[in-house]
């Protein structure tokens, strides 16, 4: 090996120094970039490792009636969750939790399946844990290092079953809904509206959830909470004020025939506002405020009385004699009869058409009647002849044009539209035979393939009470557009409408079918109905009415339906009359009384001279 001379050694030394300096420069640059230029990135990653973002549920909006009484609000509740961990560890925690928190087998299996899927969010065990269970778990935090207990708003329904169907209830969001509403920040544990107003106005009532951060250790266990860490404040949902009158609905619940099913609907004539929407039997919506036990849900679903069924907007029934008002309206609309005209065949208890005899409800008959008289006495024979004059095709055409069989458009989900034949082909499609003209006779008196909801009948009577038009019934107080935006229109002159109203007025007058349901302080115009229910069961009882102060424009429409009630005049009419009297007394500052109808005056031995006043 040739020895290097001093000059070569100096060159190599310089090169070595330059290389070392270059390497040190690169190292300094890398450290500067990491420690100075990217310090915020490492800080964020550090915080991400030690902090967990948790959602803060927002309180749902409060639902009130027109006087400010609360249908639905919120109270403090407790939720219990498990911070994500290995599946076997989370399932083991669930096993230990069952010693202190009630979890039935179905719920446990559901939570175990979620744990096995490797949740990225806390596993929500309960949204409504009892205080005793929460206290027991808090005392044993060392056994549950990944446990997260939070205070969150819990839905409460002070009105209970009285408003159950119309207000609805809430429930925990499911996986499908979480995916569908991912853009809104939805996640497991969200409480959403399931029915009624709660579902109809879900976006308004929901509010915007907030976010808070908790500190966790290297194994993901919560070790503290920092108030100084950025926190997104939750925004409560918007409160709603409804047209409903809770006092009125509680009165209806009080007077509704015990042990019977049905509904009562009351509308304001001027605006179409829904004052009462009552359905019996009902249920307690408070049981749905948390996680519903499977046994309770099965009990409600399997109950033969169907307490979850909203009869006022979903129940379809043969309209019976109240439909005679629709037949009269159609006949007047077509010009096939005048109000003063009498039918060629006087009622002697039956009417023969073709080779069949059609009976009147009164075997001895009603004699010769005009339109108002036929409504007063609910004469089948008069309306049989009216059905013949109209004809089946035209009866169906105008009935469909008026919207029978279609929903009213109320601001509630799942409103039913009833049943009304769309044309003569209906009979071939459903019953496999060709319709004959005789079908018009049954339809004319509210029987045959014709089912309507109590709400639809209320909208029809609303049109009779007004100028022949009616808006869609509205529950939300701020909805005023409906008053000048009719969704129902009868092409009938005002004088003809007055003839129909006169017939209804006679129903509650002396000699009318609902005379004993007349009221002292208010003009009650009504129409009784006893509609065949089929299957050999008792008939349904109907009463449709218009009411207001004597000599003034009508103010309300009220419909009462009692399933298998048998007598419209004996069961449904007093119910509707007492509901109307209760509301109108309050509206006009007249002291309320439990003795309201003429029949009750008679039974109580009170003075009934008012029933024979000239204005009646």
C-alpha positions as CSV (number, residue, x, y, z in Angstrom):
1,X,0.0,0.0,0.0
2,X,1.4,3.3,-1.1
3,X,1.5,5.8,1.8
4,X,-0.6,9.0,1.3
5,X,1.2,12.3,1.3
6,X,0.1,15.2,3.5
7,X,-1.7,17.0,0.7
8,X,-3.9,14.0,0.0
9,X,-4.7,13.6,3.7
10,X,-5.8,17.2,3.9
11,X,-8.1,16.8,0.9
12,X,-9.7,13.7,2.4
13,X,-10.1,15.5,5.7
14,X,-11.9,18.4,4.1
15,X,-14.2,16.1,2.2
16,X,-15.0,14.2,5.4
17,X,-15.8,17.4,7.2
18,X,-18.0,18.6,4.3
19,X,-19.9,15.2,4.3
20,X,-20.4,15.3,8.1
21,X,-21.6,18.9,7.9
22,X,-24.0,18.0,5.1
23,X,-25.4,15.1,7.0
24,X,-25.7,17.2,10.1
25,X,-27.4,19.9,7.9
26,X,-29.9,17.3,6.6
27,X,-30.6,16.1,10.1
28,X,-31.1,19.6,11.4
29,X,-33.5,20.4,8.5
30,X,-35.5,17.2,9.2
31,X,-35.6,18.0,12.9
32,X,-36.6,21.6,12.2
33,X,-39.4,20.5,9.8
34,X,-40.6,17.9,12.4
35,X,-40.3,20.1,15.5
36,X,-41.2,23.5,14.1
37,X,-42.9,23.4,10.7
38,X,-45.1,20.3,11.5
39,X,-45.5,20.8,15.3
40,X,-49.2,21.4,14.9
41,X,-49.6,18.1,13.0
42,X,-47.9,16.2,15.8
43,X,-49.9,18.0,18.4
44,X,-53.1,17.1,16.7
45,X,-52.0,13.4,16.4
46,X,-51.0,13.5,20.1
47,X,-54.4,14.9,21.1
48,X,-56.1,12.4,18.9
49,X,-54.4,9.6,20.7
50,X,-55.3,10.8,24.1
51,X,-58.7,12.4,23.4
52,X,-62.0,10.8,22.3
53,X,-64.8,12.9,20.8
54,X,-68.2,12.1,22.3
55,X,-71.6,13.3,21.0
56,X,-73.8,15.4,23.4
57,X,-77.5,14.7,22.5
58,X,-79.5,17.9,22.0
59,X,-82.9,18.2,23.8
60,X,-85.9,17.7,21.5
61,X,-88.2,20.6,21.1
62,X,-91.1,20.9,23.5
63,X,-94.6,20.3,22.1
64,X,-97.4,22.4,23.5
65,X,-101.2,22.9,22.9
66,X,-102.8,26.1,21.9
67,X,-102.9,27.3,25.6
68,X,-99.3,26.4,26.3
69,X,-100.0,23.1,28.1
70,X,-97.2,20.6,27.5
71,X,-97.8,17.5,25.5
72,X,-94.1,16.5,25.3
73,X,-91.0,17.8,27.0
74,X,-87.6,16.5,28.4
75,X,-86.3,15.5,31.7
76,X,-82.7,14.4,32.7
77,X,-81.9,10.8,32.1
78,X,-78.8,8.6,32.1
79,X,-77.1,6.7,29.3
80,X,-74.6,4.0,29.7
81,X,-72.0,3.2,27.0
82,X,-68.8,1.2,26.6
83,X,-65.7,2.8,24.9
84,X,-64.6,0.6,21.9
85,X,-62.2,-2.2,22.8
86,X,-61.5,-5.8,21.7
87,X,-64.8,-7.6,21.0
88,X,-64.2,-10.3,23.7
89,X,-63.4,-7.6,26.3
90,X,-66.6,-5.6,25.5
91,X,-68.8,-8.7,25.7
92,X,-67.1,-9.6,29.0
93,X,-68.0,-6.1,30.2
94,X,-71.6,-6.6,29.1
95,X,-71.7,-9.8,31.1
96,X,-70.6,-8.1,34.3
97,X,-72.9,-5.2,33.7
98,X,-75.9,-7.5,33.8
99,X,-75.4,-7.8,37.5
100,X,-76.4,-4.2,38.0
101,X,-78.2,-3.2,34.8
102,X,-81.2,-5.1,33.5
103,X,-80.5,-6.4,30.0
104,X,-82.9,-9.1,28.6
105,X,-81.5,-11.8,26.4
106,X,-82.6,-10.1,23.2
107,X,-80.9,-6.8,24.0
108,X,-77.8,-8.6,25.2
109,X,-77.5,-10.5,21.9
110,X,-78.0,-7.4,19.9
111,X,-75.3,-5.5,21.8
112,X,-72.9,-8.5,21.5
113,X,-73.4,-8.5,17.8
114,X,-72.5,-4.8,17.6
115,X,-69.4,-5.4,19.8
116,X,-68.2,-8.2,17.4
117,X,-68.5,-5.8,14.4
118,X,-65.8,-3.6,16.0
119,X,-67.7,-0.4,16.7
120,X,-65.8,2.9,16.1
121,X,-68.2,4.8,18.4
122,X,-69.0,4.0,22.0
123,X,-71.4,1.0,22.3
124,X,-74.6,2.4,23.6
125,X,-76.0,0.0,26.2
126,X,-78.9,2.0,27.5
127,X,-80.4,5.4,26.8
128,X,-82.5,5.4,29.9
129,X,-80.7,3.6,32.7
130,X,-82.4,3.7,36.2
131,X,-80.6,5.9,38.8
132,X,-80.0,2.9,41.1
133,X,-78.2,1.0,38.3
134,X,-76.1,4.1,37.4
135,X,-75.1,4.6,41.1
136,X,-74.1,0.9,41.4
137,X,-72.0,1.1,38.2
138,X,-70.3,4.3,39.4
139,X,-69.4,2.7,42.7
140,X,-67.6,0.0,40.8
141,X,-65.7,2.0,38.2
142,X,-62.5,-0.1,38.7
143,X,-64.4,-3.1,37.3
144,X,-65.6,-1.1,34.4
145,X,-62.7,1.0,33.2
146,X,-64.2,1.6,29.7
147,X,-67.6,2.6,31.1
148,X,-69.1,5.9,30.0
149,X,-72.1,7.3,31.9
150,X,-73.7,10.5,30.7
151,X,-76.6,12.7,31.5
152,X,-78.8,13.1,28.5
153,X,-82.3,14.5,27.9
154,X,-85.1,11.9,28.2
155,X,-88.5,12.4,26.5
156,X,-91.5,12.8,28.7
157,X,-95.2,12.9,27.9
158,X,-97.2,14.6,30.7
159,X,-100.5,14.2,28.8
160,X,-100.0,10.4,28.8
161,X,-102.4,8.3,26.8
162,X,-104.7,11.3,26.0
163,X,-102.3,12.6,23.4
164,X,-100.5,9.3,22.6
165,X,-101.7,8.8,19.0
166,X,-101.5,12.4,17.8
167,X,-98.2,13.3,19.5
168,X,-96.7,9.9,18.9
169,X,-93.6,8.6,20.5
170,X,-89.8,8.4,20.0
171,X,-87.3,5.5,19.8
172,X,-83.6,4.8,19.2
173,X,-82.4,5.1,15.6
174,X,-81.7,1.9,13.8
175,X,-78.7,1.0,11.6
176,X,-80.5,1.6,8.4
177,X,-81.6,5.1,9.5
178,X,-78.0,5.9,10.7
179,X,-76.7,5.1,7.2
180,X,-79.5,7.1,5.5
181,X,-78.9,10.2,7.8
182,X,-75.1,10.0,7.9
183,X,-74.8,13.4,6.4
184,X,-76.8,14.8,9.4
185,X,-74.3,13.4,11.8
186,X,-76.6,10.6,12.9
187,X,-75.1,7.8,15.0
188,X,-76.3,5.0,17.2
189,X,-78.1,6.2,20.3
190,X,-79.9,9.1,18.5
191,X,-83.5,9.4,19.6
192,X,-85.9,10.0,16.7
193,X,-89.6,10.4,16.2
194,X,-91.4,7.2,15.4
195,X,-95.0,8.3,15.0
196,X,-97.4,11.2,15.2
197,X,-96.1,14.8,15.5
198,X,-92.8,13.4,16.7
199,X,-92.2,11.8,13.3
200,X,-93.9,14.4,11.2
201,X,-91.8,17.2,12.5
202,X,-88.6,15.2,13.3
203,X,-86.2,17.6,11.6
204,X,-87.6,20.5,13.5
205,X,-87.8,18.8,16.9
206,X,-84.4,17.0,16.6
207,X,-82.0,19.9,17.2
208,X,-78.2,19.7,16.6
209,X,-76.0,17.5,18.8
210,X,-72.8,18.9,20.4
211,X,-69.4,17.4,21.0
212,X,-67.2,17.1,24.1
213,X,-63.8,15.4,24.5
214,X,-62.6,13.0,27.2
215,X,-59.0,12.0,27.9
216,X,-58.0,8.3,27.6
217,X,-54.9,6.4,28.4
218,X,-52.8,4.2,26.1
219,X,-55.4,1.4,26.4
220,X,-58.4,3.6,25.7
221,X,-59.6,3.9,29.3
222,X,-61.2,7.2,30.3
223,X,-58.9,9.0,32.8
224,X,-60.3,12.5,32.8
225,X,-62.2,15.3,31.1
226,X,-60.8,18.6,30.1
227,X,-63.1,21.6,30.2
228,X,-60.5,23.7,28.3
229,X,-60.5,21.4,25.3
230,X,-62.6,22.7,22.3
231,X,-66.3,21.8,22.8
232,X,-69.2,22.1,20.3
233,X,-72.3,23.3,22.1
234,X,-75.5,21.4,21.3
235,X,-78.5,23.3,19.9
236,X,-81.9,22.3,21.3
237,X,-84.7,21.5,18.8
238,X,-87.4,24.0,18.0
239,X,-90.5,24.0,20.1
240,X,-93.9,23.4,18.5
241,X,-97.3,24.9,19.3
242,X,-100.3,22.9,18.2
243,X,-103.9,23.8,17.5
244,X,-105.0,21.0,19.8
245,X,-106.8,21.8,23.1
246,X,-105.5,19.5,25.8
247,X,-108.2,20.4,28.2
248,X,-110.8,19.4,25.6
249,X,-109.1,16.1,24.8
250,X,-108.9,15.2,28.5
251,X,-112.7,15.9,28.8
252,X,-113.3,13.7,25.8
253,X,-111.2,11.0,27.4
254,X,-113.3,11.4,30.6
255,X,-116.7,11.1,28.8
256,X,-115.8,8.5,26.2
257,X,-117.9,5.3,26.8
258,X,-115.9,3.1,29.1
259,X,-114.6,-0.1,27.6
260,X,-115.5,0.9,24.0
261,X,-113.3,1.9,21.0
262,X,-113.5,4.7,18.6
263,X,-112.5,8.3,18.0
264,X,-113.6,12.0,18.3
265,X,-112.5,14.7,15.9
266,X,-113.1,18.4,16.3
267,X,-112.2,21.1,13.7
268,X,-112.4,24.9,13.8
269,X,-114.7,26.0,11.0
270,X,-112.8,29.2,10.1
271,X,-109.4,27.7,9.6
272,X,-109.6,23.9,9.6
273,X,-107.5,23.8,12.7
274,X,-107.6,20.5,14.6
275,X,-108.9,21.1,18.1
276,X,-109.2,17.5,19.1
277,X,-108.0,14.2,17.6
278,X,-108.8,11.5,20.1
279,X,-108.5,7.7,19.7
280,X,-109.5,5.0,22.1
281,X,-108.1,2.7,23.4
282,X,-104.7,4.4,23.8
283,X,-101.3,3.6,25.3
284,X,-98.7,5.3,27.5
285,X,-96.1,6.9,25.2
286,X,-93.7,7.2,28.2
287,X,-92.8,3.5,27.8
288,X,-91.1,4.4,24.5
289,X,-89.0,7.1,26.0
290,X,-86.0,4.7,26.4
291,X,-85.3,1.2,25.1
292,X,-88.6,-0.6,24.9
293,X,-88.6,-4.0,26.5
294,X,-89.5,-6.7,24.0
295,X,-92.2,-8.0,26.3
296,X,-93.9,-4.6,26.5
297,X,-93.8,-4.2,22.7
298,X,-95.2,-7.6,22.1
299,X,-98.0,-6.9,24.6
300,X,-99.0,-3.8,22.8
301,X,-98.8,-5.3,19.3
302,X,-100.7,-8.4,20.2
303,X,-103.4,-6.7,22.2
304,X,-106.7,-7.5,20.4
305,X,-108.0,-4.0,21.1
306,X,-105.1,-2.5,19.0
307,X,-104.1,0.4,21.3
308,X,-101.4,1.5,18.9
309,X,-103.9,2.0,16.1
310,X,-104.9,5.6,15.5
311,X,-108.5,5.2,14.6
312,X,-109.2,8.9,13.9
313,X,-106.8,9.0,10.8
314,X,-106.2,5.4,10.0
315,X,-109.5,3.6,10.8
316,X,-111.9,3.2,7.9
317,X,-115.6,2.5,8.6
318,X,-118.8,2.4,6.6
319,X,-120.1,6.0,7.0
320,X,-123.7,4.9,7.3
321,X,-126.4,7.7,7.5
322,X,-124.0,10.6,7.7
323,X,-123.1,9.7,4.1
324,X,-126.7,10.7,3.2
325,X,-125.5,14.3,3.5
326,X,-122.9,13.5,0.8
327,X,-125.6,12.0,-1.4
328,X,-127.7,15.1,-0.9
329,X,-124.7,17.3,-1.8
330,X,-124.0,15.3,-5.0
331,X,-127.7,15.4,-6.0
332,X,-127.8,19.2,-5.5
333,X,-124.5,19.5,-7.3
334,X,-126.0,17.6,-10.3
335,X,-129.3,19.4,-10.2
336,X,-131.3,16.2,-10.0
337,X,-133.4,17.4,-7.0
338,X,-134.5,20.7,-5.5
339,X,-134.6,21.2,-1.7
340,X,-138.4,21.5,-1.6
341,X,-139.0,18.5,-3.9
342,X,-140.7,15.4,-2.6
343,X,-139.9,11.9,-4.0
344,X,-142.6,10.2,-6.1
345,X,-142.8,7.2,-3.7
346,X,-143.6,8.1,-0.1
347,X,-141.9,6.1,2.5
348,X,-144.0,3.1,3.7
349,X,-141.1,1.2,5.2
350,X,-139.5,-0.1,2.0
351,X,-138.7,0.7,-1.6
352,X,-138.8,-1.8,-4.5
353,X,-136.2,-1.5,-7.2
354,X,-136.0,-4.2,-9.9
355,X,-136.8,-7.5,-8.3
356,X,-135.6,-6.5,-4.8
357,X,-137.1,-4.7,-1.8
358,X,-134.9,-2.2,0.1
359,X,-136.0,-1.5,3.6
360,X,-136.1,1.7,5.6
361,X,-134.8,1.6,9.2
362,X,-138.3,2.5,10.4
363,X,-140.7,-0.3,9.4
364,X,-143.8,1.9,9.6
365,X,-142.2,4.5,7.2
366,X,-141.9,8.3,7.2
367,X,-144.4,9.3,4.6
368,X,-143.7,12.0,2.0
369,X,-140.6,14.2,2.8
370,X,-138.6,17.0,1.3
371,X,-134.8,17.1,1.6
372,X,-134.6,18.7,5.0
373,X,-137.2,16.3,6.3
374,X,-135.4,13.3,4.9
375,X,-132.2,14.3,6.6
376,X,-134.1,15.0,9.9
377,X,-135.6,11.5,9.9
378,X,-132.7,9.8,8.1
379,X,-135.2,8.2,5.7
380,X,-133.7,5.4,3.6
381,X,-136.5,5.4,1.1
382,X,-136.0,9.0,0.2
383,X,-132.3,8.5,-0.4
384,X,-132.8,5.2,-2.3
385,X,-134.7,7.2,-4.8
386,X,-132.1,9.9,-4.8
387,X,-129.5,7.3,-5.6
388,X,-131.6,6.1,-8.5
389,X,-131.9,9.6,-9.9
390,X,-128.1,10.2,-9.6
391,X,-127.2,6.9,-11.1
392,X,-124.3,4.7,-10.2
393,X,-121.8,6.1,-12.7
394,X,-122.4,9.7,-11.8
395,X,-122.5,8.9,-8.1
396,X,-119.0,7.4,-8.4
397,X,-117.8,10.2,-10.7
398,X,-118.8,13.1,-8.4
399,X,-117.8,11.2,-5.2
400,X,-114.3,10.7,-6.6
401,X,-114.1,14.3,-7.8
402,X,-115.0,15.4,-4.3
403,X,-112.0,13.3,-3.0
404,X,-113.8,10.5,-1.1
405,X,-111.3,7.7,-0.6
406,X,-108.3,10.1,-0.6
407,X,-106.4,11.4,2.4
408,X,-107.3,14.8,3.8
409,X,-103.7,16.0,3.8
410,X,-103.4,16.5,7.6
411,X,-99.8,17.0,8.9
412,X,-99.4,13.5,10.3
413,X,-97.7,10.4,8.8
414,X,-99.6,7.3,7.6
415,X,-103.0,8.9,7.1
416,X,-105.4,6.4,5.5
417,X,-107.5,7.3,2.5
418,X,-110.5,5.1,3.1
419,X,-112.3,3.2,0.3
420,X,-114.5,4.5,-2.5
421,X,-115.0,2.7,-5.9
422,X,-113.0,4.5,-8.6
423,X,-115.6,3.4,-11.2
424,X,-118.0,0.6,-12.1
425,X,-115.1,-1.7,-12.9
426,X,-114.4,-1.8,-9.1
427,X,-117.0,-4.5,-8.7
428,X,-115.4,-6.7,-11.4
429,X,-111.9,-6.2,-10.0
430,X,-112.8,-6.8,-6.3
431,X,-115.9,-9.0,-6.3
432,X,-115.7,-10.6,-9.8
433,X,-119.2,-9.5,-10.9
434,X,-120.5,-6.7,-13.0
435,X,-122.1,-3.8,-11.1
436,X,-125.8,-3.2,-11.5
437,X,-127.7,0.1,-10.9
438,X,-128.9,-1.3,-7.6
439,X,-125.5,-0.7,-6.2
440,X,-126.3,3.0,-6.2
441,X,-129.0,2.5,-3.6
442,X,-126.7,1.0,-1.0
443,X,-124.0,3.6,-1.7
444,X,-126.6,6.4,-1.3
445,X,-127.3,5.5,2.3
446,X,-123.6,4.9,3.3
447,X,-123.3,1.2,2.9
448,X,-121.6,-1.0,0.3
449,X,-118.0,-0.7,-0.7
450,X,-117.6,2.7,1.0
451,X,-115.3,3.2,4.0
452,X,-114.3,6.6,5.3
453,X,-112.1,7.7,8.2
454,X,-113.5,9.9,11.0
455,X,-111.1,12.7,9.9
456,X,-112.4,12.5,6.3
457,X,-116.0,12.8,7.4
458,X,-115.0,15.8,9.5
459,X,-113.4,17.5,6.5
460,X,-116.6,16.9,4.5
461,X,-118.8,18.3,7.2
462,X,-116.4,21.2,7.5
463,X,-117.2,22.0,3.8
464,X,-120.9,21.9,4.6
465,X,-120.4,24.3,7.5
466,X,-118.5,26.7,5.4
467,X,-119.2,27.8,1.8
468,X,-118.8,24.3,0.3
469,X,-115.0,24.3,0.5
470,X,-112.7,23.0,3.2
471,X,-109.0,23.2,3.9
472,X,-106.8,20.3,4.9
473,X,-107.0,19.9,8.7
474,X,-103.9,21.3,10.4
475,X,-102.3,20.5,13.7
476,X,-99.4,23.0,13.7
477,X,-100.5,26.3,15.1
478,X,-98.4,28.4,12.7
479,X,-100.2,26.7,9.7
480,X,-102.7,29.4,8.7
481,X,-102.5,29.0,4.9
482,X,-105.1,26.3,4.9
483,X,-107.9,28.7,5.8
484,X,-107.7,30.3,2.3
485,X,-106.4,27.2,0.4
486,X,-109.3,24.7,0.2
487,X,-108.5,21.1,-0.7
488,X,-112.2,20.1,-0.8
489,X,-114.8,21.9,-2.8
490,X,-118.5,21.2,-3.4
491,X,-120.0,23.0,-6.3
492,X,-123.2,23.9,-4.5
493,X,-125.0,27.3,-4.1
494,X,-125.1,28.7,-0.6
495,X,-128.9,28.4,-0.4
496,X,-128.6,24.7,-1.1
497,X,-126.0,24.3,1.6
498,X,-128.3,26.0,4.0
499,X,-131.0,23.4,3.2
500,X,-128.6,20.7,4.1
501,X,-127.8,22.5,7.3
502,X,-131.5,23.0,8.0
503,X,-132.0,19.3,7.8
504,X,-129.1,18.8,10.3
505,X,-130.6,21.4,12.6
506,X,-133.9,19.4,12.6
507,X,-132.0,16.3,13.7
508,X,-131.4,17.9,17.1
509,X,-134.8,19.6,17.1
510,X,-138.0,18.3,18.6
511,X,-138.9,15.0,16.7
512,X,-135.3,14.6,15.4
513,X,-133.2,11.5,15.9
514,X,-130.8,13.3,18.2
515,X,-133.3,15.7,20.0
516,X,-132.0,14.5,23.5
517,X,-128.5,15.6,22.5
518,X,-129.5,19.3,21.9
519,X,-127.7,22.0,23.9
520,X,-129.0,24.9,25.9
521,X,-126.5,27.6,24.9
522,X,-125.5,26.5,21.4
523,X,-127.0,25.6,18.1
524,X,-126.1,22.0,17.4
525,X,-126.7,20.7,13.8
526,X,-126.1,17.0,13.5
527,X,-126.6,13.7,11.6
528,X,-126.8,10.4,13.4
529,X,-125.6,7.2,11.8
530,X,-125.8,3.4,12.6
531,X,-123.5,1.7,10.1
532,X,-123.5,-2.1,9.6
533,X,-120.1,-3.5,10.6
534,X,-120.5,-7.0,9.1
535,X,-119.7,-10.4,10.5
536,X,-122.8,-10.4,12.6
537,X,-121.3,-7.9,15.0
538,X,-123.1,-4.8,16.4
539,X,-123.3,-1.7,14.2
540,X,-120.9,1.3,14.5
541,X,-122.4,4.4,16.0
542,X,-121.7,7.8,14.2
543,X,-122.6,11.4,14.9
544,X,-121.5,14.3,12.7
545,X,-122.2,17.8,13.9
546,X,-121.8,21.5,13.4
547,X,-122.1,23.8,16.4
548,X,-121.9,27.5,17.3
549,X,-123.8,30.2,19.2
550,X,-127.5,30.6,18.4
551,X,-128.1,32.8,15.3
552,X,-124.4,33.1,14.5
553,X,-122.1,31.4,12.1
554,X,-121.0,27.9,13.1
555,X,-117.6,27.7,14.9
556,X,-116.8,24.0,15.1
557,X,-117.3,20.6,13.5
558,X,-117.3,17.5,15.7
559,X,-117.4,13.9,14.7
560,X,-117.8,11.0,17.1
561,X,-117.5,7.3,16.1
562,X,-117.9,4.5,18.6
563,X,-117.1,1.0,17.2
564,X,-120.0,-1.4,17.7
565,X,-121.8,1.3,19.6
566,X,-125.1,0.2,17.9
567,X,-126.9,3.6,18.3
568,X,-125.8,6.8,16.7
569,X,-128.4,8.8,18.6
570,X,-128.0,7.0,21.9
571,X,-124.1,6.6,22.1
572,X,-122.3,8.8,19.6
573,X,-124.6,11.9,19.6
574,X,-124.3,12.6,23.4
575,X,-120.5,12.1,23.2
576,X,-120.1,14.7,20.4
577,X,-122.6,17.1,21.9
578,X,-120.9,17.1,25.3
579,X,-117.5,17.7,23.6
580,X,-118.9,20.6,21.6
581,X,-120.6,22.1,24.7
582,X,-117.4,21.8,26.7
583,X,-115.3,23.6,24.1
584,X,-117.8,26.3,23.2
585,X,-118.5,27.2,26.9
586,X,-114.8,27.8,27.4
587,X,-114.5,29.8,24.3
588,X,-117.5,32.1,25.2
589,X,-116.8,32.3,28.9
590,X,-119.8,30.3,30.0
591,X,-119.3,28.2,33.2
592,X,-118.9,24.6,32.4
593,X,-121.2,22.0,33.8
594,X,-121.4,18.2,33.8
595,X,-125.1,18.4,32.9
596,X,-125.0,19.4,29.3
597,X,-127.4,17.7,26.9
598,X,-131.2,17.8,27.0
599,X,-131.4,14.2,28.0
600,X,-129.2,14.9,31.0
601,X,-131.4,17.9,31.9
602,X,-134.4,15.5,31.9
603,X,-132.7,12.9,34.0
604,X,-131.4,15.5,36.5
605,X,-134.9,17.1,36.8
606,X,-133.8,20.5,35.6
607,X,-135.8,23.1,33.8
608,X,-136.0,22.3,30.1
609,X,-138.0,25.3,28.9
610,X,-135.0,26.3,26.7
611,X,-135.6,23.3,24.5
612,X,-138.8,24.8,23.3
613,X,-137.5,28.3,22.5
614,X,-138.8,29.9,19.2
615,X,-135.3,30.1,17.7
616,X,-134.9,26.3,17.9
